[in-house]
Amino acid sequence: MSAIKRVLAALTLVVAALAGLASPAGADVASAGNVSTTAKSALAWPTVNPAPEYWDTQYWTQQQATDWVNDCASGRFCTWIRNGSGYALFQFYQCREYALARWEGTTPYFNNQNVRVELRDEYHRTLRYIAPGAQFITNWDAVWFINLCA
């Protein structure tokens, strides 16, 4: 992880911790679809801004998460990110750029769309493209943004 990414991750944790102090104990600080997390657990999960169309932070097994990615719906880009002993599932389909935080490691993806996905670094430089219909693995360590309109 780059020094800048470590500093930003640390600042994110500090801001989230301070926000958690201002909220009542157990208050929701993040939710999507059928998923809701408390301030304490939200600190550890990988995040996306703006929020993806679907994400799930239940404690899936690696096999369950991989099966979910392999069954990615048509017109979607799907992947998972490991978090401790759990896995966060992400599904994207809107034509926009998404900022990623705490996305680390090598995981499977499925670009089940008819457009390529662009992976960008912290300076918005193109790292690589994921072709339409591609289903493989990628290392997210250097990826700070994804563009679904590439």
C-alpha positions as CSV (number, residue, x, y, z in Angstrom):
1,M,0.0,0.0,0.0
2,S,1.4,3.4,-0.9
3,A,2.2,5.9,1.8
4,I,-0.5,8.3,0.5
5,K,-3.1,5.5,0.6
6,R,-2.0,4.6,4.2
7,V,-2.4,8.2,5.3
8,L,-5.8,8.6,3.6
9,A,-7.0,5.3,5.1
10,A,-5.8,6.5,8.6
11,L,-7.6,9.8,8.1
12,T,-10.7,8.0,7.0
13,L,-10.6,6.0,10.2
14,V,-10.2,9.1,12.4
15,V,-13.1,10.9,10.7
16,A,-15.3,7.9,10.9
17,A,-14.4,7.4,14.6
18,L,-15.2,11.0,15.3
19,A,-18.5,10.7,13.5
20,G,-19.2,7.6,15.5
21,L,-18.7,9.6,18.8
22,A,-21.3,12.1,17.6
23,S,-23.8,9.4,16.9
24,P,-25.9,7.4,19.4
25,A,-24.4,4.0,20.1
26,G,-25.4,1.5,17.4
27,A,-26.7,4.1,15.0
28,D,-26.5,3.2,11.4
29,V,-23.7,5.0,9.5
30,A,-23.9,3.1,6.2
31,S,-26.6,1.1,4.5
32,A,-27.6,-0.2,1.1
33,G,-30.2,-2.6,-0.1
34,N,-30.7,-5.0,2.8
35,V,-27.4,-4.2,4.5
36,S,-26.8,-2.0,7.5
37,T,-23.7,-1.7,9.6
38,T,-22.9,0.1,12.9
39,A,-20.3,2.8,13.3
40,K,-17.8,0.4,14.7
41,S,-18.0,-2.2,12.0
42,A,-18.2,0.4,9.2
43,L,-14.6,1.4,9.9
44,A,-13.2,-1.8,8.6
45,W,-15.2,-2.5,5.5
46,P,-14.1,-1.4,2.0
47,T,-16.2,1.4,0.7
48,V,-17.2,3.0,-2.6
49,N,-18.3,6.6,-3.4
50,P,-20.8,7.2,-4.8
51,A,-22.4,4.0,-3.4
52,P,-22.6,1.1,-5.8
53,E,-26.0,0.0,-7.0
54,Y,-25.7,-3.0,-4.7
55,W,-23.3,-4.1,-2.0
56,D,-23.5,-6.7,0.8
57,T,-21.2,-6.9,3.8
58,Q,-22.5,-10.1,5.4
59,Y,-19.9,-12.6,6.4
60,W,-19.9,-14.7,3.2
61,T,-17.4,-17.5,2.7
62,Q,-14.8,-17.1,-0.1
63,Q,-16.6,-19.8,-2.1
64,Q,-20.0,-18.1,-1.6
65,A,-18.6,-14.7,-2.7
66,T,-16.9,-16.2,-5.7
67,D,-20.0,-18.0,-6.8
68,W,-21.9,-14.7,-6.4
69,V,-19.4,-13.0,-8.7
70,N,-19.6,-15.8,-11.2
71,D,-23.4,-15.4,-11.4
72,C,-23.1,-11.6,-12.0
73,A,-26.3,-10.3,-13.7
74,S,-26.2,-9.2,-17.3
75,G,-25.2,-5.5,-17.6
76,R,-23.3,-5.5,-14.3
77,F,-19.7,-5.5,-13.1
78,C,-19.3,-7.7,-10.0
79,T,-16.5,-8.3,-7.6
80,W,-15.8,-9.0,-3.9
81,I,-13.2,-7.6,-1.5
82,R,-11.9,-9.5,1.6
83,N,-12.3,-8.0,5.0
84,G,-10.7,-10.0,7.8
85,S,-12.7,-13.3,7.8
86,G,-15.6,-11.9,5.7
87,Y,-16.2,-10.7,2.2
88,A,-17.9,-7.6,0.9
89,L,-19.8,-8.1,-2.4
90,F,-20.1,-5.2,-4.9
91,Q,-22.2,-4.9,-8.0
92,F,-22.0,-1.8,-10.3
93,Y,-24.0,-0.9,-13.4
94,Q,-24.3,2.9,-13.7
95,C,-22.1,4.7,-16.2
96,R,-19.9,6.7,-13.8
97,E,-16.6,6.8,-12.0
98,Y,-16.5,5.3,-8.5
99,A,-13.9,6.1,-5.8
100,L,-12.7,3.1,-3.9
101,A,-11.3,3.0,-0.3
102,R,-9.7,0.1,1.5
103,W,-9.8,-2.1,-1.6
104,E,-6.8,-4.4,-1.3
105,G,-5.8,-7.8,-2.4
106,T,-6.4,-10.0,-5.4
107,T,-10.0,-11.0,-6.1
108,P,-12.2,-12.3,-8.9
109,Y,-14.4,-10.1,-11.0
110,F,-16.9,-10.5,-13.8
111,N,-17.5,-7.6,-16.3
112,N,-20.8,-8.9,-17.5
113,Q,-21.4,-5.7,-19.6
114,N,-21.0,-4.7,-23.2
115,V,-18.5,-1.9,-22.2
116,R,-15.0,-2.1,-20.8
117,V,-14.2,-1.0,-17.2
118,E,-11.2,1.3,-16.6
119,L,-9.1,0.9,-13.5
120,R,-7.4,4.1,-12.4
121,D,-4.7,5.0,-9.9
122,E,-4.8,7.7,-7.2
123,Y,-4.0,10.4,-9.9
124,H,-6.8,9.1,-12.2
125,R,-4.2,7.6,-14.6
126,T,-5.4,4.5,-16.4
127,L,-3.8,1.3,-15.0
128,R,-5.6,-1.1,-17.3
129,Y,-9.0,-2.0,-18.8
130,I,-11.2,-4.9,-18.2
131,A,-12.8,-6.1,-21.4
132,P,-16.6,-6.7,-21.9
133,G,-17.5,-10.2,-20.8
134,A,-14.1,-10.7,-19.0
135,Q,-14.1,-12.9,-16.0
136,F,-10.8,-13.3,-14.1
137,I,-8.9,-11.9,-11.1
138,T,-7.3,-8.5,-10.4
139,N,-5.1,-7.0,-7.7
140,W,-6.9,-3.9,-6.3
141,D,-3.9,-2.5,-4.3
142,A,-3.1,0.3,-6.8
143,V,-6.7,0.9,-7.9
144,W,-8.4,4.0,-6.4
145,F,-11.1,4.5,-9.0
146,I,-13.1,2.5,-11.5
147,N,-14.9,4.0,-14.5
148,L,-17.8,1.9,-15.9
149,C,-18.0,4.1,-19.1
150,A,-14.6,3.4,-20.6
